[in-house]
């Protein structure tokens, strides 16, 4: 079984999920709702985009051959996420 992990941006307003592990956008939305750190969220602007990831990082203003890095390029579902609040009511 594929791990349907969702990765959230630092602010929690963008969600990422590998396109290869989700069958469709609806499945991605379900995973977001299960893994979101708040009670209820709104998911919008879902798209598939090529993304890069690296554990080592790449310095700013550097030119380096891709083959010399640990960069991985994969297609991800990307979605905007916003908090709705408990039971759909905005939190004060």
PDB file of N, CA, C and O in Angstrom:
ATOM      1  N   UNK A   1       0.846  -1.180   0.000  1.00  0.00           N
ATOM      2  CA  UNK A   1       0.000   0.000   0.000  1.00  0.00           C
ATOM      3  C   UNK A   1       0.890   1.242   0.000  1.00  0.00           C
ATOM      4  O   UNK A   1       1.870   1.303   0.741  1.00  0.00           O
ATOM      5  N   UNK A   2       0.554   2.217  -0.819  1.00  0.00           N
ATOM      6  CA  UNK A   2       1.332   3.443  -0.915  1.00  0.00           C
ATOM      7  C   UNK A   2       1.020   4.352   0.271  1.00  0.00           C
ATOM      8  O   UNK A   2      -0.127   4.446   0.709  1.00  0.00           O
ATOM      9  N   UNK A   3       2.065   5.027   0.791  1.00  0.00           N
ATOM     10  CA  UNK A   3       1.906   5.978   1.881  1.00  0.00           C
ATOM     11  C   UNK A   3       1.325   7.273   1.321  1.00  0.00           C
ATOM     12  O   UNK A   3       1.977   7.943   0.520  1.00  0.00           O
ATOM     13  N   UNK A   4       0.140   7.625   1.720  1.00  0.00           N
ATOM     14  CA  UNK A   4      -0.543   8.809   1.200  1.00  0.00           C
ATOM     15  C   UNK A   4      -0.276  10.013   2.105  1.00  0.00           C
ATOM     16  O   UNK A   4      -1.199  10.641   2.624  1.00  0.00           O
ATOM     17  N   UNK A   5       1.004  10.315   2.278  1.00  0.00           N
ATOM     18  CA  UNK A   5       1.422  11.411   3.138  1.00  0.00           C
ATOM     19  C   UNK A   5       1.221  12.753   2.456  1.00  0.00           C
ATOM     20  O   UNK A   5       1.500  12.911   1.267  1.00  0.00           O
ATOM     21  N   UNK A   6       0.736  13.711   3.223  1.00  0.00           N
ATOM     22  CA  UNK A   6       0.590  15.083   2.764  1.00  0.00           C
ATOM     23  C   UNK A   6       1.630  15.917   3.500  1.00  0.00           C
ATOM     24  O   UNK A   6       1.803  15.780   4.711  1.00  0.00           O
ATOM     25  N   UNK A   7       2.313  16.772   2.770  1.00  0.00           N
ATOM     26  CA  UNK A   7       3.295  17.673   3.355  1.00  0.00           C
ATOM     27  C   UNK A   7       2.710  19.076   3.284  1.00  0.00           C
ATOM     28  O   UNK A   7       2.243  19.517   2.233  1.00  0.00           O
ATOM     29  N   UNK A   8       2.743  19.772   4.420  1.00  0.00           N
ATOM     30  CA  UNK A   8       2.205  21.131   4.476  1.00  0.00           C
ATOM     31  C   UNK A   8       3.338  22.144   4.514  1.00  0.00           C
ATOM     32  O   UNK A   8       4.396  21.889   5.089  1.00  0.00           O
ATOM     33  N   UNK A   9       3.102  23.302   3.893  1.00  0.00           N
ATOM     34  CA  UNK A   9       4.085  24.387   3.958  1.00  0.00           C
ATOM     35  C   UNK A   9       4.237  24.821   5.409  1.00  0.00           C
ATOM     36  O   UNK A   9       3.435  24.451   6.267  1.00  0.00           O
ATOM     37  N   UNK A  10       5.261  25.600   5.672  1.00  0.00           N
ATOM     38  CA  UNK A  10       5.545  26.051   7.032  1.00  0.00           C
ATOM     39  C   UNK A  10       4.346  26.764   7.662  1.00  0.00           C
ATOM     40  O   UNK A  10       4.081  26.605   8.853  1.00  0.00           O
ATOM     41  N   UNK A  11       3.626  27.545   6.862  1.00  0.00           N
ATOM     42  CA  UNK A  11       2.454  28.264   7.362  1.00  0.00           C
ATOM     43  C   UNK A  11       1.189  27.416   7.339  1.00  0.00           C
ATOM     44  O   UNK A  11       0.157  27.828   7.869  1.00  0.00           O
ATOM     45  N   UNK A  12       1.260  26.232   6.726  1.00  0.00           N
ATOM     46  CA  UNK A  12       0.104  25.352   6.647  1.00  0.00           C
ATOM     47  C   UNK A  12      -0.912  25.758   5.603  1.00  0.00           C
ATOM     48  O   UNK A  12      -2.024  25.232   5.581  1.00  0.00           O
ATOM     49  N   UNK A  13      -0.543  26.695   4.732  1.00  0.00           N
ATOM     50  CA  UNK A  13      -1.526  27.174   3.753  1.00  0.00           C
ATOM     51  C   UNK A  13      -1.373  26.546   2.368  1.00  0.00           C
ATOM     52  O   UNK A  13      -2.142  26.850   1.457  1.00  0.00           O
ATOM     53  N   UNK A  14      -0.381  25.671   2.211  1.00  0.00           N
ATOM     54  CA  UNK A  14      -0.218  24.924   0.959  1.00  0.00           C
ATOM     55  C   UNK A  14       0.042  23.467   1.313  1.00  0.00           C
ATOM     56  O   UNK A  14       0.827  23.167   2.213  1.00  0.00           O
ATOM     57  N   UNK A  15      -0.621  22.570   0.602  1.00  0.00           N
ATOM     58  CA  UNK A  15      -0.447  21.133   0.817  1.00  0.00           C
ATOM     59  C   UNK A  15       0.162  20.509  -0.433  1.00  0.00           C
ATOM     60  O   UNK A  15      -0.163  20.889  -1.558  1.00  0.00           O
ATOM     61  N   UNK A  16       1.054  19.541  -0.210  1.00  0.00           N
ATOM     62  CA  UNK A  16       1.724  18.830  -1.296  1.00  0.00           C
ATOM     63  C   UNK A  16       1.541  17.329  -1.094  1.00  0.00           C
ATOM     64  O   UNK A  16       1.589  16.842   0.035  1.00  0.00           O
ATOM     65  N   UNK A  17       1.335  16.608  -2.172  1.00  0.00           N
ATOM     66  CA  UNK A  17       1.257  15.154  -2.121  1.00  0.00           C
ATOM     67  C   UNK A  17       1.743  14.567  -3.437  1.00  0.00           C
ATOM     68  O   UNK A  17       1.350  15.035  -4.506  1.00  0.00           O
ATOM     69  N   UNK A  18       2.592  13.550  -3.372  1.00  0.00           N
ATOM     70  CA  UNK A  18       3.123  12.952  -4.598  1.00  0.00           C
ATOM     71  C   UNK A  18       1.975  12.460  -5.477  1.00  0.00           C
ATOM     72  O   UNK A  18       1.122  11.693  -5.030  1.00  0.00           O
ATOM     73  N   UNK A  19       1.963  12.901  -6.710  1.00  0.00           N
ATOM     74  CA  UNK A  19       0.902  12.513  -7.638  1.00  0.00           C
ATOM     75  C   UNK A  19       0.892  11.008  -7.877  1.00  0.00           C
ATOM     76  O   UNK A  19      -0.154  10.435  -8.181  1.00  0.00           O
ATOM     77  N   UNK A  20       2.044  10.367  -7.744  1.00  0.00           N
ATOM     78  CA  UNK A  20       2.132   8.930  -8.005  1.00  0.00           C
ATOM     79  C   UNK A  20       1.457   8.070  -6.935  1.00  0.00           C
ATOM     80  O   UNK A  20       1.215   6.885  -7.165  1.00  0.00           O
ATOM     81  N   UNK A  21       1.150   8.643  -5.773  1.00  0.00           N
ATOM     82  CA  UNK A  21       0.525   7.837  -4.716  1.00  0.00           C
ATOM     83  C   UNK A  21      -0.969   8.103  -4.543  1.00  0.00           C
ATOM     84  O   UNK A  21      -1.654   7.383  -3.817  1.00  0.00           O
ATOM     85  N   UNK A  22      -1.466   9.139  -5.215  1.00  0.00           N
ATOM     86  CA  UNK A  22      -2.902   9.444  -5.157  1.00  0.00           C
ATOM     87  C   UNK A  22      -3.536   9.108  -6.504  1.00  0.00           C
ATOM     88  O   UNK A  22      -2.982   9.418  -7.558  1.00  0.00           O
ATOM     89  N   UNK A  23      -4.698   8.475  -6.454  1.00  0.00           N
ATOM     90  CA  UNK A  23      -5.406   8.104  -7.683  1.00  0.00           C
ATOM     91  C   UNK A  23      -6.019   9.307  -8.391  1.00  0.00           C
ATOM     92  O   UNK A  23      -6.137   9.318  -9.616  1.00  0.00           O
ATOM     93  N   UNK A  24      -6.410  10.328  -7.612  1.00  0.00           N
ATOM     94  CA  UNK A  24      -7.054  11.505  -8.187  1.00  0.00           C
ATOM     95  C   UNK A  24      -7.069  12.629  -7.155  1.00  0.00           C
ATOM     96  O   UNK A  24      -6.645  12.441  -6.015  1.00  0.00           O
ATOM     97  N   UNK A  25      -7.558  13.795  -7.563  1.00  0.00           N
ATOM     98  CA  UNK A  25      -7.600  14.966  -6.682  1.00  0.00           C
ATOM     99  C   UNK A  25      -8.519  14.749  -5.489  1.00  0.00           C
ATOM    100  O   UNK A  25      -8.231  15.240  -4.397  1.00  0.00           O
ATOM    101  N   UNK A  26      -9.617  14.024  -5.673  1.00  0.00           N
ATOM    102  CA  UNK A  26     -10.538  13.764  -4.550  1.00  0.00           C
ATOM    103  C   UNK A  26      -9.847  12.982  -3.439  1.00  0.00           C
ATOM    104  O   UNK A  26     -10.048  13.265  -2.258  1.00  0.00           O
ATOM    105  N   UNK A  27      -9.044  12.010  -3.814  1.00  0.00           N
ATOM    106  CA  UNK A  27      -8.300  11.217  -2.831  1.00  0.00           C
ATOM    107  C   UNK A  27      -7.284  12.104  -2.091  1.00  0.00           C
ATOM    108  O   UNK A  27      -7.064  11.930  -0.892  1.00  0.00           O
ATOM    109  N   UNK A  28      -6.677  13.039  -2.800  1.00  0.00           N
ATOM    110  CA  UNK A  28      -5.747  13.986  -2.201  1.00  0.00           C
ATOM    111  C   UNK A  28      -6.472  14.880  -1.187  1.00  0.00           C
ATOM    112  O   UNK A  28      -5.943  15.137  -0.105  1.00  0.00           O
ATOM    113  N   UNK A  29      -7.656  15.347  -1.522  1.00  0.00           N
ATOM    114  CA  UNK A  29      -8.449  16.186  -0.611  1.00  0.00           C
ATOM    115  C   UNK A  29      -8.779  15.423   0.663  1.00  0.00           C
ATOM    116  O   UNK A  29      -8.669  15.979   1.756  1.00  0.00           O
ATOM    117  N   UNK A  30      -9.179  14.167   0.545  1.00  0.00           N
ATOM    118  CA  UNK A  30      -9.488  13.348   1.719  1.00  0.00           C
ATOM    119  C   UNK A  30      -8.261  13.241   2.631  1.00  0.00           C
ATOM    120  O   UNK A  30      -8.376  13.363   3.850  1.00  0.00           O
ATOM    121  N   UNK A  31      -7.104  13.016   2.040  1.00  0.00           N
ATOM    122  CA  UNK A  31      -5.871  12.900   2.824  1.00  0.00           C
ATOM    123  C   UNK A  31      -5.536  14.223   3.511  1.00  0.00           C
ATOM    124  O   UNK A  31      -5.090  14.227   4.658  1.00  0.00           O
ATOM    125  N   UNK A  32      -5.744  15.339   2.824  1.00  0.00           N
ATOM    126  CA  UNK A  32      -5.505  16.648   3.448  1.00  0.00           C
ATOM    127  C   UNK A  32      -6.384  16.805   4.678  1.00  0.00           C
ATOM    128  O   UNK A  32      -5.902  17.176   5.748  1.00  0.00           O
ATOM    129  N   UNK A  33      -7.666  16.523   4.527  1.00  0.00           N
ATOM    130  CA  UNK A  33      -8.597  16.688   5.644  1.00  0.00           C
ATOM    131  C   UNK A  33      -8.257  15.781   6.822  1.00  0.00           C
ATOM    132  O   UNK A  33      -8.470  16.161   7.974  1.00  0.00           O
ATOM    133  N   UNK A  34      -7.739  14.604   6.554  1.00  0.00           N
ATOM    134  CA  UNK A  34      -7.357  13.688   7.636  1.00  0.00           C
ATOM    135  C   UNK A  34      -6.083  14.141   8.340  1.00  0.00           C
ATOM    136  O   UNK A  34      -5.918  13.905   9.537  1.00  0.00           O
ATOM    137  N   UNK A  35      -5.182  14.790   7.603  1.00  0.00           N
ATOM    138  CA  UNK A  35      -3.868  15.125   8.147  1.00  0.00           C
ATOM    139  C   UNK A  35      -3.703  16.594   8.519  1.00  0.00           C
ATOM    140  O   UNK A  35      -2.675  16.970   9.082  1.00  0.00           O
ATOM    141  N   UNK A  36      -4.687  17.427   8.219  1.00  0.00           N
ATOM    142  CA  UNK A  36      -4.571  18.857   8.519  1.00  0.00           C
ATOM    143  C   UNK A  36      -4.520  19.072  10.019  1.00  0.00           C
ATOM    144  O   UNK A  36      -5.237  18.408  10.767  1.00  0.00           O
ATOM    145  N   UNK A  37      -3.679  19.996  10.465  1.00  0.00           N
ATOM    146  CA  UNK A  37      -3.461  20.200  11.892  1.00  0.00           C
ATOM    147  C   UNK A  37      -4.599  20.919  12.606  1.00  0.00           C
ATOM    148  O   UNK A  37      -4.647  20.915  13.836  1.00  0.00           O
ATOM    149  N   UNK A  38      -5.502  21.526  11.876  1.00  0.00           N
ATOM    150  CA  UNK A  38      -6.651  22.200  12.476  1.00  0.00           C
ATOM    151  C   UNK A  38      -7.871  21.287  12.330  1.00  0.00           C
ATOM    152  O   UNK A  38      -7.786  20.212  11.737  1.00  0.00           O
ATOM    153  N   UNK A  39      -8.995  21.724  12.873  1.00  0.00           N
ATOM    154  CA  UNK A  39     -10.193  20.901  12.884  1.00  0.00           C
ATOM    155  C   UNK A  39     -10.804  20.724  11.483  1.00  0.00           C
ATOM    156  O   UNK A  39     -11.056  19.599  11.051  1.00  0.00           O
ATOM    157  N   UNK A  40     -11.038  21.833  10.785  1.00  0.00           N
ATOM    158  CA  UNK A  40     -11.696  21.791   9.490  1.00  0.00           C
ATOM    159  C   UNK A  40     -10.956  22.752   8.548  1.00  0.00           C
ATOM    160  O   UNK A  40     -10.558  23.840   8.962  1.00  0.00           O
ATOM    161  N   UNK A  41     -10.773  22.354   7.293  1.00  0.00           N
ATOM    162  CA  UNK A  41     -10.091  23.234   6.352  1.00  0.00           C
ATOM    163  C   UNK A  41     -10.802  23.247   5.009  1.00  0.00           C
ATOM    164  O   UNK A  41     -11.588  22.355   4.687  1.00  0.00           O
ATOM    165  N   UNK A  42     -10.507  24.278   4.238  1.00  0.00           N
ATOM    166  CA  UNK A  42     -11.025  24.439   2.888  1.00  0.00           C
ATOM    167  C   UNK A  42      -9.871  24.204   1.923  1.00  0.00           C
ATOM    168  O   UNK A  42      -8.802  24.795   2.077  1.00  0.00           O
ATOM    169  N   UNK A  43     -10.078  23.347   0.933  1.00  0.00           N
ATOM    170  CA  UNK A  43      -9.040  23.014  -0.047  1.00  0.00           C
ATOM    171  C   UNK A  43      -9.472  23.587  -1.394  1.00  0.00           C
ATOM    172  O   UNK A  43     -10.593  23.358  -1.851  1.00  0.00           O
ATOM    173  N   UNK A  44      -8.561  24.336  -2.023  1.00  0.00           N
ATOM    174  CA  UNK A  44      -8.906  25.033  -3.257  1.00  0.00           C
ATOM    175  C   UNK A  44      -7.693  25.043  -4.192  1.00  0.00           C
ATOM    176  O   UNK A  44      -6.568  24.796  -3.756  1.00  0.00           O
ATOM    177  N   UNK A  45      -7.920  25.322  -5.450  1.00  0.00           N
ATOM    178  CA  UNK A  45      -6.867  25.508  -6.442  1.00  0.00           C
ATOM    179  C   UNK A  45      -5.938  24.284  -6.530  1.00  0.00           C
ATOM    180  O   UNK A  45      -4.716  24.418  -6.468  1.00  0.00           O
ATOM    181  N   UNK A  46      -6.520  23.124  -6.670  1.00  0.00           N
ATOM    182  CA  UNK A  46      -5.751  21.878  -6.757  1.00  0.00           C
ATOM    183  C   UNK A  46      -5.188  21.732  -8.170  1.00  0.00           C
ATOM    184  O   UNK A  46      -5.895  21.889  -9.166  1.00  0.00           O
ATOM    185  N   UNK A  47      -3.893  21.428  -8.219  1.00  0.00           N
ATOM    186  CA  UNK A  47      -3.234  21.258  -9.516  1.00  0.00           C
ATOM    187  C   UNK A  47      -2.083  20.275  -9.363  1.00  0.00           C
ATOM    188  O   UNK A  47      -1.662  19.974  -8.246  1.00  0.00           O
ATOM    189  N   UNK A  48      -1.579  19.778 -10.476  1.00  0.00           N
ATOM    190  CA  UNK A  48      -0.386  18.933 -10.467  1.00  0.00           C
ATOM    191  C   UNK A  48       0.748  19.761 -11.056  1.00  0.00           C
ATOM    192  O   UNK A  48       0.636  20.317 -12.148  1.00  0.00           O
ATOM    193  N   UNK A  49       1.852  19.829 -10.297  1.00  0.00           N
ATOM    194  CA  UNK A  49       3.016  20.600 -10.733  1.00  0.00           C
ATOM    195  C   UNK A  49       4.289  19.800 -10.513  1.00  0.00           C
ATOM    196  O   UNK A  49       4.384  19.049  -9.542  1.00  0.00           O
ATOM    197  N   UNK A  50       5.273  19.950 -11.402  1.00  0.00           N
ATOM    198  CA  UNK A  50       6.579  19.342 -11.138  1.00  0.00           C
ATOM    199  C   UNK A  50       7.246  20.126  -9.999  1.00  0.00           C
ATOM    200  O   UNK A  50       7.287  21.356 -10.025  1.00  0.00           O
ATOM    201  N   UNK A  51       7.759  19.409  -9.015  1.00  0.00           N
ATOM    202  CA  UNK A  51       8.396  20.030  -7.853  1.00  0.00           C
ATOM    203  C   UNK A  51       9.752  19.388  -7.612  1.00  0.00           C
ATOM    204  O   UNK A  51      10.003  18.260  -8.036  1.00  0.00           O
ATOM    205  N   UNK A  52      10.616  20.111  -6.933  1.00  0.00           N
ATOM    206  CA  UNK A  52      11.913  19.552  -6.561  1.00  0.00           C
ATOM    207  C   UNK A  52      11.980  19.442  -5.048  1.00  0.00           C
ATOM    208  O   UNK A  52      11.376  20.237  -4.328  1.00  0.00           O
ATOM    209  N   UNK A  53      12.720  18.451  -4.576  1.00  0.00           N
ATOM    210  CA  UNK A  53      12.963  18.307  -3.142  1.00  0.00           C
ATOM    211  C   UNK A  53      14.420  17.910  -2.950  1.00  0.00           C
ATOM    212  O   UNK A  53      15.025  17.275  -3.814  1.00  0.00           O
ATOM    213  N   UNK A  54      14.974  18.297  -1.800  1.00  0.00           N
ATOM    214  CA  UNK A  54      16.354  17.982  -1.471  1.00  0.00           C
ATOM    215  C   UNK A  54      16.519  17.964   0.040  1.00  0.00           C
ATOM    216  O   UNK A  54      15.922  18.781   0.741  1.00  0.00           O
ATOM    217  N   UNK A  55      17.312  17.051   0.537  1.00  0.00           N
ATOM    218  CA  UNK A  55      17.631  17.026   1.962  1.00  0.00           C
ATOM    219  C   UNK A  55      18.850  17.898   2.256  1.00  0.00           C
ATOM    220  O   UNK A  55      18.949  18.497   3.327  1.00  0.00           O
ATOM    221  N   UNK A  56      19.766  17.965   1.309  1.00  0.00           N
ATOM    222  CA  UNK A  56      21.000  18.720   1.507  1.00  0.00           C
ATOM    223  C   UNK A  56      20.835  20.203   1.208  1.00  0.00           C
ATOM    224  O   UNK A  56      21.548  21.034   1.771  1.00  0.00           O
ATOM    225  N   UNK A  57      19.909  20.536   0.337  1.00  0.00           N
ATOM    226  CA  UNK A  57      19.698  21.924  -0.018  1.00  0.00           C
ATOM    227  C   UNK A  57      20.662  22.396  -1.088  1.00  0.00           C
ATOM    228  O   UNK A  57      21.656  21.737  -1.394  1.00  0.00           O
ATOM    229  N   UNK A  58      20.346  23.543  -1.645  1.00  0.00           N
ATOM    230  CA  UNK A  58      21.190  24.176  -2.651  1.00  0.00           C
ATOM    231  C   UNK A  58      21.337  25.629  -2.223  1.00  0.00           C
ATOM    232  O   UNK A  58      20.346  26.298  -1.932  1.00  0.00           O
ATOM    233  N   UNK A  59      22.558  26.110  -2.186  1.00  0.00           N
ATOM    234  CA  UNK A  59      22.798  27.487  -1.783  1.00  0.00           C
ATOM    235  C   UNK A  59      22.228  28.483  -2.770  1.00  0.00           C
ATOM    236  O   UNK A  59      22.051  28.187  -3.951  1.00  0.00           O
ATOM    237  N   UNK A  60      21.946  29.669  -2.261  1.00  0.00           N
ATOM    238  CA  UNK A  60      21.437  30.740  -3.114  1.00  0.00           C
ATOM    239  C   UNK A  60      22.534  31.209  -4.062  1.00  0.00           C
ATOM    240  O   UNK A  60      23.717  31.179  -3.722  1.00  0.00           O
ATOM    241  N   UNK A  61      22.136  31.634  -5.230  1.00  0.00           N
ATOM    242  CA  UNK A  61      23.032  32.184  -6.233  1.00  0.00           C
ATOM    243  C   UNK A  61      24.191  31.242  -6.568  1.00  0.00           C
ATOM    244  O   UNK A  61      25.329  31.677  -6.748  1.00  0.00           O
ATOM    245  N   UNK A  62      23.881  29.949  -6.647  1.00  0.00           N
ATOM    246  CA  UNK A  62      24.875  28.941  -7.026  1.00  0.00           C
ATOM    247  C   UNK A  62      24.500  28.317  -8.352  1.00  0.00           C
ATOM    248  O   UNK A  62      23.321  28.204  -8.689  1.00  0.00           O
ATOM    249  N   UNK A  63      25.490  27.923  -9.087  1.00  0.00           N
ATOM    250  CA  UNK A  63      25.289  27.102 -10.275  1.00  0.00           C
ATOM    251  C   UNK A  63      25.961  25.777  -9.969  1.00  0.00           C
ATOM    252  O   UNK A  63      27.152  25.723  -9.660  1.00  0.00           O
ATOM    253  N   UNK A  64      25.182  24.714 -10.058  1.00  0.00           N
ATOM    254  CA  UNK A  64      25.693  23.389  -9.728  1.00  0.00           C
ATOM    255  C   UNK A  64      25.001  22.374 -10.630  1.00  0.00           C
ATOM    256  O   UNK A  64      23.789  22.464 -10.824  1.00  0.00           O
ATOM    257  N   UNK A  65      25.723  21.425 -11.178  1.00  0.00           N
ATOM    258  CA  UNK A  65      25.070  20.402 -11.999  1.00  0.00           C
ATOM    259  C   UNK A  65      24.056  19.610 -11.173  1.00  0.00           C
ATOM    260  O   UNK A  65      24.317  19.243 -10.027  1.00  0.00           O
ATOM    261  N   UNK A  66      22.925  19.362 -11.762  1.00  0.00           N
ATOM    262  CA  UNK A  66      21.884  18.599 -11.078  1.00  0.00           C
ATOM    263  C   UNK A  66      22.410  17.243 -10.618  1.00  0.00           C
ATOM    264  O   UNK A  66      22.016  16.745  -9.564  1.00  0.00           O
ATOM    265  N   UNK A  67      23.296  16.650 -11.406  1.00  0.00           N
ATOM    266  CA  UNK A  67      23.837  15.331 -11.066  1.00  0.00           C
ATOM    267  C   UNK A  67      24.725  15.367  -9.821  1.00  0.00           C
ATOM    268  O   UNK A  67      25.043  14.318  -9.260  1.00  0.00           O
ATOM    269  N   UNK A  68      25.125  16.554  -9.388  1.00  0.00           N
ATOM    270  CA  UNK A  68      25.968  16.690  -8.189  1.00  0.00           C
ATOM    271  C   UNK A  68      25.142  16.971  -6.936  1.00  0.00           C
ATOM    272  O   UNK A  68      25.698  17.273  -5.881  1.00  0.00           O
ATOM    273  N   UNK A  69      23.839  16.873  -7.047  1.00  0.00           N
ATOM    274  CA  UNK A  69      22.962  17.157  -5.909  1.00  0.00           C
ATOM    275  C   UNK A  69      22.127  15.925  -5.576  1.00  0.00           C
ATOM    276  O   UNK A  69      22.162  14.917  -6.282  1.00  0.00           O
ATOM    277  N   UNK A  70      21.390  16.034  -4.504  1.00  0.00           N
ATOM    278  CA  UNK A  70      20.431  14.984  -4.161  1.00  0.00           C
ATOM    279  C   UNK A  70      19.007  15.390  -4.553  1.00  0.00           C
ATOM    280  O   UNK A  70      18.037  14.836  -4.037  1.00  0.00           O
ATOM    281  N   UNK A  71      18.886  16.349  -5.457  1.00  0.00           N
ATOM    282  CA  UNK A  71      17.588  16.860  -5.886  1.00  0.00           C
ATOM    283  C   UNK A  71      16.775  15.760  -6.566  1.00  0.00           C
ATOM    284  O   UNK A  71      17.280  15.006  -7.398  1.00  0.00           O
ATOM    285  N   UNK A  72      15.497  15.695  -6.182  1.00  0.00           N
ATOM    286  CA  UNK A  72      14.545  14.771  -6.789  1.00  0.00           C
ATOM    287  C   UNK A  72      13.450  15.620  -7.429  1.00  0.00           C
ATOM    288  O   UNK A  72      12.911  16.526  -6.794  1.00  0.00           O
ATOM    289  N   UNK A  73      13.126  15.329  -8.671  1.00  0.00           N
ATOM    290  CA  UNK A  73      12.065  16.039  -9.382  1.00  0.00           C
ATOM    291  C   UNK A  73      10.903  15.076  -9.573  1.00  0.00           C
ATOM    292  O   UNK A  73      11.052  14.025 -10.196  1.00  0.00           O
ATOM    293  N   UNK A  74       9.744  15.441  -9.032  1.00  0.00           N
ATOM    294  CA  UNK A  74       8.552  14.594  -9.145  1.00  0.00           C
ATOM    295  C   UNK A  74       7.320  15.467  -9.312  1.00  0.00           C
ATOM    296  O   UNK A  74       7.321  16.635  -8.924  1.00  0.00           O
ATOM    297  N   UNK A  75       6.273  14.898  -9.888  1.00  0.00           N
ATOM    298  CA  UNK A  75       4.989  15.584  -9.975  1.00  0.00           C
ATOM    299  C   UNK A  75       4.260  15.455  -8.648  1.00  0.00           C
ATOM    300  O   UNK A  75       4.160  14.370  -8.076  1.00  0.00           O
ATOM    301  N   UNK A  76       3.751  16.589  -8.169  1.00  0.00           N
ATOM    302  CA  UNK A  76       3.000  16.637  -6.916  1.00  0.00           C
ATOM    303  C   UNK A  76       1.645  17.276  -7.137  1.00  0.00           C
ATOM    304  O   UNK A  76       1.496  18.187  -7.951  1.00  0.00           O
ATOM    305  N   UNK A  77       0.647  16.781  -6.391  1.00  0.00           N
ATOM    306  CA  UNK A  77      -0.578  17.553  -6.245  1.00  0.00           C
ATOM    307  C   UNK A  77      -0.213  18.712  -5.339  1.00  0.00           C
ATOM    308  O   UNK A  77       0.476  18.527  -4.336  1.00  0.00           O
ATOM    309  N   UNK A  78      -0.674  19.916  -5.688  1.00  0.00           N
ATOM    310  CA  UNK A  78      -0.446  21.107  -4.886  1.00  0.00           C
ATOM    311  C   UNK A  78      -1.816  21.753  -4.692  1.00  0.00           C
ATOM    312  O   UNK A  78      -2.595  21.860  -5.639  1.00  0.00           O
ATOM    313  N   UNK A  79      -2.113  22.188  -3.452  1.00  0.00           N
ATOM    314  CA  UNK A  79      -3.412  22.796  -3.188  1.00  0.00           C
ATOM    315  C   UNK A  79      -3.275  23.903  -2.157  1.00  0.00           C
ATOM    316  O   UNK A  79      -2.437  23.834  -1.258  1.00  0.00           O
ATOM    317  N   UNK A  80      -4.104  24.918  -2.300  1.00  0.00           N
ATOM    318  CA  UNK A  80      -4.200  25.966  -1.288  1.00  0.00           C
ATOM    319  C   UNK A  80      -5.118  25.454  -0.180  1.00  0.00           C
ATOM    320  O   UNK A  80      -6.165  24.864  -0.448  1.00  0.00           O
ATOM    321  N   UNK A  81      -4.712  25.688   1.059  1.00  0.00           N
ATOM    322  CA  UNK A  81      -5.480  25.214   2.210  1.00  0.00           C
ATOM    323  C   UNK A  81      -5.733  26.391   3.138  1.00  0.00           C
ATOM    324  O   UNK A  81      -4.819  27.161   3.433  1.00  0.00           O
ATOM    325  N   UNK A  82      -6.965  26.533   3.595  1.00  0.00           N
ATOM    326  CA  UNK A  82      -7.261  27.576   4.574  1.00  0.00           C
ATOM    327  C   UNK A  82      -8.140  26.997   5.675  1.00  0.00           C
ATOM    328  O   UNK A  82      -9.001  26.148   5.446  1.00  0.00           O
ATOM    329  N   UNK A  83      -7.889  27.488   6.859  1.00  0.00           N
ATOM    330  CA  UNK A  83      -8.623  27.027   8.044  1.00  0.00           C
ATOM    331  C   UNK A  83     -10.030  27.571   8.021  1.00  0.00           C
ATOM    332  O   UNK A  83     -10.237  28.756   7.757  1.00  0.00           O
ATOM    333  N   UNK A  84     -10.998  26.719   8.294  1.00  0.00           N
ATOM    334  CA  UNK A  84     -12.385  27.165   8.402  1.00  0.00           C
ATOM    335  C   UNK A  84     -12.738  27.327   9.867  1.00  0.00           C
ATOM    336  O   UNK A  84     -13.411  28.286  10.247  1.00  0.00           O
ATOM    337  N   UNK A  85     -12.284  26.388  10.694  1.00  0.00           N
ATOM    338  CA  UNK A  85     -12.605  26.443  12.115  1.00  0.00           C
ATOM    339  C   UNK A  85     -13.393  25.220  12.526  1.00  0.00           C
ATOM    340  O   UNK A  85     -13.678  24.347  11.706  1.00  0.00           O
ATOM    341  N   UNK A  86     -13.737  25.161  13.773  1.00  0.00           N
ATOM    342  CA  UNK A  86     -14.466  24.027  14.328  1.00  0.00           C
ATOM    343  C   UNK A  86     -15.870  23.996  13.739  1.00  0.00           C
ATOM    344  O   UNK A  86     -16.625  24.963  13.840  1.00  0.00           O
ATOM    345  N   UNK A  87     -16.201  22.879  13.130  1.00  0.00           N
ATOM    346  CA  UNK A  87     -17.540  22.684  12.580  1.00  0.00           C
ATOM    347  C   UNK A  87     -17.922  23.706  11.521  1.00  0.00           C
ATOM    348  O   UNK A  87     -19.107  23.948  11.292  1.00  0.00           O
ATOM    349  N   UNK A  88     -16.929  24.308  10.874  1.00  0.00           N
ATOM    350  CA  UNK A  88     -17.215  25.261   9.818  1.00  0.00           C
ATOM    351  C   UNK A  88     -17.359  26.685  10.294  1.00  0.00           C
ATOM    352  O   UNK A  88     -17.507  27.594   9.477  1.00  0.00           O
ATOM    353  N   UNK A  89     -17.319  26.911  11.622  1.00  0.00           N
ATOM    354  CA  UNK A  89     -17.428  28.279  12.147  1.00  0.00           C
ATOM    355  C   UNK A  89     -16.042  28.890  12.245  1.00  0.00           C
ATOM    356  O   UNK A  89     -15.100  28.227  12.679  1.00  0.00           O
ATOM    357  N   UNK A  90     -15.909  30.142  11.848  1.00  0.00           N
ATOM    358  CA  UNK A  90     -14.612  30.816  11.955  1.00  0.00           C
ATOM    359  C   UNK A  90     -14.210  30.936  13.411  1.00  0.00           C
ATOM    360  O   UNK A  90     -15.033  31.236  14.275  1.00  0.00           O
ATOM    361  N   UNK A  91     -12.930  30.698  13.672  1.00  0.00           N
ATOM    362  CA  UNK A  91     -12.407  30.850  15.025  1.00  0.00           C
ATOM    363  C   UNK A  91     -12.132  32.312  15.287  1.00  0.00           C
ATOM    364  O   UNK A  91     -11.704  33.037  14.389  1.00  0.00           O
ATOM    365  N   UNK A  92     -12.365  32.735  16.462  1.00  0.00           N
ATOM    366  CA  UNK A  92     -12.145  34.146  16.836  1.00  0.00           C
ATOM    367  C   UNK A  92     -10.704  34.376  17.203  1.00  0.00           C
ATOM    368  O   UNK A  92     -10.325  35.497  17.545  1.00  0.00           O
TER     369      UNK A  92
END
